[in-house]
């Protein structure tokens, strides 16, 4: 209860600010329409109008909630107007890219920790790769892959993998290096091989770091999947939903897709957190 009250207070404040901002940003349109009609708007009528416009600059919270309800519960999941349908398209690319990025990240981290040459050569390139804006390379990746016949889910998955592998690499490297010198010396006194040190000491010690990086990576994967849908003129997916909303000035549609993406990201991070608690508890690292 102590944590619930502050959270609800912050949410209430955000909603109040949002409603006030909607009045401010949508008021000019309401005044212009009233001037064309030769009427004057009272304060209450102005507020009501700014909160009910079909194409507002900033939709009111209840408009976004109504759109979310209509496009999730009110539509069949096979409908092209269903956010469940579009969300599944984006989620498929996200999970595939997250799996690819996580696998590559773990393998690269193991190589960096166990090979001095990889540490000195590969790690700087991995860091430098993240300085390139994803919006700049996403169209290039898609065009190149399309030219060799790779279309559909894979191009978006590769972009997701690009964004997710780096947090996994950094977290896993830090985790594999987390055992101190005394623990490593103890393993050597037992004549443990490099493989035994890895499986019995380094890998278990890296689990908290790995799961922390996976939470970041899975959210980044979703961003990558959405970004991958934008430069292709896609007609399916949450990114495509945002794109079509921007083409036709449907701001409510854009905001509902944004909130749907946020809900999907929160669910994915929550699932990773649940797996983390179960795994660490079975390993004796958490209560």
Backbone torsions as a table, in degrees:
resi	resn	phi	psi	omega
1	UNK	NA	-35.8	-179.9
2	UNK	-63.9	-35.2	178.6
3	UNK	-82.9	-25.8	-177.5
4	UNK	-70.1	-40.2	-177.4
5	UNK	-62.3	-49.1	177.6
6	UNK	-61.2	-38.0	179.7
7	UNK	-63.3	-46.0	179.4
8	UNK	-64.8	-35.5	178.5
9	UNK	-64.1	-44.5	179.0
10	UNK	-64.5	-42.5	179.1
11	UNK	-62.1	-43.6	179.2
12	UNK	-61.9	-40.3	179.0
13	UNK	-65.1	-41.9	179.3
14	UNK	-63.5	-43.4	179.9
15	UNK	-63.9	-41.4	179.3
16	UNK	-63.2	-44.6	177.7
17	UNK	-63.2	-38.9	179.7
18	UNK	-62.1	-46.8	178.8
19	UNK	-61.4	-42.4	179.4
20	UNK	-63.8	-41.1	178.6
21	UNK	-64.9	-36.0	178.1
22	UNK	-63.4	-39.5	176.9
23	UNK	-62.7	-47.5	-176.9
24	UNK	-62.8	-44.8	-174.0
25	UNK	-78.9	-26.0	-176.3
26	UNK	-101.6	-3.8	-173.9
27	UNK	-66.3	-39.3	-176.1
28	UNK	-61.1	-41.2	178.0
29	UNK	-62.1	-42.7	179.8
30	UNK	-63.9	-40.6	179.4
31	UNK	-67.4	-40.6	179.2
32	UNK	-63.0	-42.3	178.7
33	UNK	-64.5	-39.9	178.5
34	UNK	-66.8	-37.8	179.2
35	UNK	-65.6	-38.4	177.6
36	UNK	-65.6	-34.4	179.7
37	UNK	-83.0	-6.2	179.5
38	UNK	73.3	28.7	179.2
39	UNK	-123.3	167.0	175.6
40	UNK	-115.6	143.4	-179.6
41	UNK	-99.2	133.0	171.3
42	UNK	-75.3	169.8	-179.3
43	UNK	-60.8	-44.9	-178.8
44	UNK	-65.5	-38.8	179.1
45	UNK	-68.4	-36.9	178.0
46	UNK	-63.7	-44.7	179.3
47	UNK	-63.0	-45.6	179.9
48	UNK	-61.2	-38.6	-179.4
49	UNK	-68.9	-42.4	-179.1
50	UNK	-66.6	-21.0	-179.7
51	UNK	-97.5	5.2	-175.9
52	UNK	-136.9	13.5	-179.7
53	UNK	-68.7	147.4	-179.0
54	UNK	-72.1	-37.1	179.8
55	UNK	-129.5	68.9	-176.8
56	UNK	-75.7	159.2	171.3
57	UNK	-65.6	-42.5	177.2
58	UNK	-132.0	109.9	-179.9
59	UNK	-68.4	149.1	176.4
60	UNK	-73.8	156.3	-178.6
61	UNK	-54.5	-41.5	-177.4
62	UNK	-67.7	-26.5	176.7
63	UNK	-69.1	-40.1	178.3
64	UNK	-66.2	-43.6	179.1
65	UNK	-62.1	-42.7	179.3
66	UNK	-63.4	-40.9	177.9
67	UNK	-65.5	-41.5	177.2
68	UNK	-60.8	-44.6	179.9
69	UNK	-63.4	-44.2	-177.2
70	UNK	-65.9	-37.6	-175.4
71	UNK	-90.7	-2.5	174.7
72	UNK	-113.5	-55.3	-178.9
73	UNK	-85.9	-37.1	-173.7
74	UNK	-81.2	-7.0	-179.3
75	UNK	-122.5	147.8	174.1
76	UNK	-65.0	146.4	-176.0
77	UNK	-68.3	-14.1	176.6
78	UNK	-89.6	-6.1	-179.0
79	UNK	-73.2	143.2	178.7
80	UNK	-70.5	-10.4	177.3
81	UNK	-99.4	2.1	-179.4
82	UNK	-85.7	129.3	176.2
83	UNK	-70.3	-22.9	175.2
84	UNK	-65.7	-42.9	177.5
85	UNK	-61.3	-50.8	-178.9
86	UNK	-67.3	-36.9	178.7
87	UNK	-63.7	-37.1	179.6
88	UNK	-66.9	-37.9	177.6
89	UNK	-60.6	-47.6	179.8
90	UNK	-67.9	-38.9	-179.4
91	UNK	-64.7	-36.8	179.3
92	UNK	-61.6	-46.4	177.6
93	UNK	-65.5	-36.1	180.0
94	UNK	-63.6	-48.3	-177.3
95	UNK	-66.9	-40.0	178.2
96	UNK	-64.7	-45.4	178.7
97	UNK	-65.7	-38.0	178.5
98	UNK	-64.4	-40.3	177.5
99	UNK	-64.6	-43.4	178.7
100	UNK	-64.8	-47.6	-178.4
101	UNK	-63.9	-39.4	179.1
102	UNK	-66.6	-44.8	179.1
103	UNK	-61.7	-46.5	178.8
104	UNK	-65.3	-38.4	-179.2
105	UNK	-64.6	-42.7	179.7
106	UNK	-66.5	-45.2	179.5
107	UNK	-61.9	-42.2	179.7
108	UNK	-66.0	-39.1	179.5
109	UNK	-65.1	-41.3	177.7
110	UNK	-61.9	-42.6	178.4
111	UNK	-64.5	-39.5	-179.5
112	UNK	-65.2	-41.0	-177.2
113	UNK	-70.3	-35.4	-174.0
114	UNK	-98.6	-5.1	-177.9
115	UNK	-133.0	116.2	-177.5
116	UNK	-62.8	-38.3	-179.1
117	UNK	-63.7	-42.3	177.8
118	UNK	-65.4	-37.7	179.1
119	UNK	-61.1	-41.5	-176.5
120	UNK	-80.2	-25.0	-173.8
121	UNK	-106.6	-45.9	-173.2
122	UNK	-79.6	-41.5	-176.0
123	UNK	-59.4	-44.3	176.8
124	UNK	-60.5	-37.0	177.5
125	UNK	-67.8	-37.1	177.2
126	UNK	-63.2	-40.6	177.8
127	UNK	-66.9	-44.5	-178.9
128	UNK	-63.6	-32.2	-178.6
129	UNK	-62.8	-27.4	-177.5
130	UNK	-82.2	-4.7	176.9
131	UNK	-83.9	-10.8	179.5
132	UNK	-85.0	123.2	-179.9
133	UNK	-60.2	133.2	-177.9
134	UNK	-63.7	-31.6	179.1
135	UNK	-66.6	-22.7	179.6
136	UNK	-81.0	-36.3	-175.4
137	UNK	-96.3	-16.7	-179.1
138	UNK	-58.8	-48.5	177.8
139	UNK	-61.6	-36.0	179.8
140	UNK	-64.2	-44.4	179.7
141	UNK	-60.7	-44.8	-176.8
142	UNK	-66.7	-42.0	-179.5
143	UNK	-65.3	-44.8	-179.4
144	UNK	-63.0	-45.1	-179.2
145	UNK	-67.4	-37.0	176.8
146	UNK	-64.0	-34.6	-178.7
147	UNK	-66.9	-22.9	178.2
148	UNK	-104.4	12.6	174.2
149	UNK	87.7	10.4	178.3
150	UNK	-94.7	111.6	-177.0
151	UNK	-133.7	178.4	175.7
152	UNK	81.4	-125.3	-172.6
153	UNK	-75.8	-35.4	-171.1
154	UNK	-61.6	-45.1	179.2
155	UNK	-57.1	-43.6	178.3
156	UNK	-66.4	-37.0	179.2
157	UNK	-64.8	-37.2	178.6
158	UNK	-66.2	-37.3	176.9
159	UNK	-67.1	-40.0	175.7
160	UNK	-62.1	-42.9	179.3
161	UNK	-62.7	-37.8	179.6
162	UNK	-60.0	-40.0	-178.3
163	UNK	-80.1	-26.2	-173.8
164	UNK	-92.6	-23.7	-172.9
165	UNK	-71.5	-31.6	-175.7
166	UNK	-66.5	-47.0	175.8
167	UNK	-58.4	-36.2	179.6
168	UNK	-67.5	-42.3	178.4
169	UNK	-59.1	-50.8	-176.8
170	UNK	-63.0	-46.8	-179.3
171	UNK	-65.2	-41.2	-178.3
172	UNK	-69.8	-39.1	177.3
173	UNK	-61.9	-44.9	178.9
174	UNK	-63.5	-39.5	180.0
175	UNK	-68.1	-42.5	179.8
176	UNK	-66.9	-25.3	178.2
177	UNK	-94.6	2.9	-176.2
178	UNK	-71.6	-29.2	175.9
179	UNK	-58.6	135.2	-178.0
180	UNK	-82.0	176.3	-175.4
181	UNK	-63.5	-34.5	-179.3
182	UNK	-64.8	-41.1	179.1
183	UNK	-66.2	-40.9	178.5
184	UNK	-66.9	-39.0	177.6
185	UNK	-64.4	-37.4	178.4
186	UNK	-63.1	-41.1	177.8
187	UNK	-64.0	-35.7	179.7
188	UNK	-68.9	-34.6	178.0
189	UNK	-66.5	-24.7	175.5
190	UNK	-86.5	5.6	-178.5
191	UNK	59.0	36.8	179.6
192	UNK	-72.2	140.3	176.4
193	UNK	-76.9	170.7	178.9
194	UNK	-62.0	-36.7	177.5
195	UNK	-66.3	-40.5	178.5
196	UNK	-67.3	-38.2	176.1
197	UNK	-61.7	-39.7	-179.6
198	UNK	-66.6	-51.7	-173.7
199	UNK	-74.4	-30.9	-173.9
200	UNK	-100.3	-18.0	-178.3
201	UNK	-124.8	-60.2	-172.8
202	UNK	-65.2	-47.8	-177.2
203	UNK	-64.3	-48.7	176.8
204	UNK	-59.3	-38.9	-179.8
205	UNK	-66.8	-24.4	-176.8
206	UNK	-84.0	-10.6	-173.3
207	UNK	-58.6	-46.9	178.2
208	UNK	-59.4	-39.6	178.8
209	UNK	-67.5	-40.1	-179.0
210	UNK	-62.6	-47.5	-177.4
211	UNK	-66.8	-34.3	175.6
212	UNK	-62.2	-43.8	179.1
213	UNK	-70.2	-30.6	178.1
214	UNK	-66.1	-35.2	177.1
215	UNK	-62.4	-41.8	177.3
216	UNK	-68.7	-42.5	-176.6
217	UNK	-65.0	-38.4	-177.4
218	UNK	-70.6	-35.5	175.3
219	UNK	-68.0	-39.7	177.3
220	UNK	-65.5	-33.9	178.1
221	UNK	-62.7	-40.0	178.2
222	UNK	-64.3	-42.1	176.6
223	UNK	-60.1	-43.1	179.6
224	UNK	-62.0	-40.8	179.3
225	UNK	-64.7	-40.3	179.2
226	UNK	-67.9	-43.7	178.4
227	UNK	-62.1	-37.1	179.3
228	UNK	-65.0	-22.1	179.4
229	UNK	-85.0	-19.1	-173.2
230	UNK	-73.1	-48.4	-174.9
231	UNK	-77.7	-5.5	-175.1
232	UNK	-98.2	-4.4	-174.9
233	UNK	65.3	36.0	-177.0
234	UNK	-62.4	152.1	179.4
235	UNK	-109.9	-1.7	179.3
236	UNK	-131.7	143.9	-180.0
237	UNK	112.6	161.8	-179.2
238	UNK	-65.4	-37.0	176.4
239	UNK	-62.7	-41.0	177.5
240	UNK	-64.8	-35.7	177.8
241	UNK	-64.1	-42.2	176.7
242	UNK	-65.5	-41.0	-177.7
243	UNK	-64.0	-45.7	-180.0
244	UNK	-66.5	-34.4	176.3
245	UNK	-64.1	-37.6	178.7
246	UNK	-71.0	-33.7	178.6
247	UNK	-62.9	-41.3	-173.0
248	UNK	-105.4	11.5	176.9
249	UNK	68.3	25.0	-179.6
250	UNK	-89.9	80.7	-176.1
251	UNK	-66.2	-32.4	178.9
252	UNK	-64.8	-39.8	177.4
253	UNK	-63.1	-41.7	179.0
254	UNK	-61.9	-47.2	-178.1
255	UNK	-66.6	-36.9	178.7
256	UNK	-66.5	-38.4	176.7
257	UNK	-66.3	-38.5	176.4
258	UNK	-61.3	-44.6	179.3
259	UNK	-67.9	-36.6	176.3
260	UNK	-61.9	-41.9	177.7
261	UNK	-63.2	-40.3	178.8
262	UNK	-64.6	-38.7	178.9
263	UNK	-66.0	-43.0	178.5
264	UNK	-62.2	-44.2	179.8
265	UNK	-62.2	-43.8	179.1
266	UNK	-62.8	-39.5	178.8
267	UNK	-65.1	-42.1	-179.9
268	UNK	-65.1	-44.1	178.3
269	UNK	-63.6	-38.7	177.7
270	UNK	-63.8	-39.7	178.6
271	UNK	-64.6	-43.9	177.7
272	UNK	-61.9	-40.5	178.0
273	UNK	-63.7	-37.9	177.8
274	UNK	-65.6	-44.4	176.8
275	UNK	-61.4	-37.4	178.6
276	UNK	-61.5	-47.3	-178.9
277	UNK	-62.4	-43.9	-179.4
278	UNK	-65.0	-44.8	-177.7
279	UNK	-65.3	-48.7	-178.2
280	UNK	-67.1	-31.0	177.5
281	UNK	-69.1	-40.0	178.1
282	UNK	-68.1	-27.1	178.3
283	UNK	-85.7	-3.2	-179.6
284	UNK	78.2	20.4	-179.0
285	UNK	-99.2	-8.8	-179.4
286	UNK	-145.2	154.3	179.0
287	UNK	-85.4	NA	NA
